[in-house]
Amino acid sequence: MESLPQGAYGYCGDYMTPTERHDALYVVGSLDETLELRGMRYHPIDIETSVIRSHKNIAECAVFTWTNLLVVVLELDGPEQEALDLVALVTNVILEEHYLIVGVVVIVDPGVIPINSRGEKQRMHLRDGFLADQLDPIYVAYNM
């Protein structure tokens, strides 16, 4: 296999970030999965990880955009009374860690976020279900 000349780049369709240490290149994910908000690109897994770490009763999380708004779908693994408290918590975590304003927070029961056989979240199927009002949410908060 022929190597690329020094300073040359090859296109593979993935988002990668170089590091200063160890001359390493980390594959962050596919460019197709990135969210573009306010002219910046964000990878959903970064936002979702921040949200899941924020509370022990958040079983799963998925994010996508809808008309230039960030939509966050949470699976609540706990009492439904906590749903309202999670909205403020999640909104603050995303604002503090990613400098993004959340447009909609949807809280659902566990198992609603579709996952394929490889364990990948099916965010576009989730978005389609959200737009068709098929998610059967516990609580929905619009921050428009």
Disulfide bonds with the S-S distance in Angstrom:
none
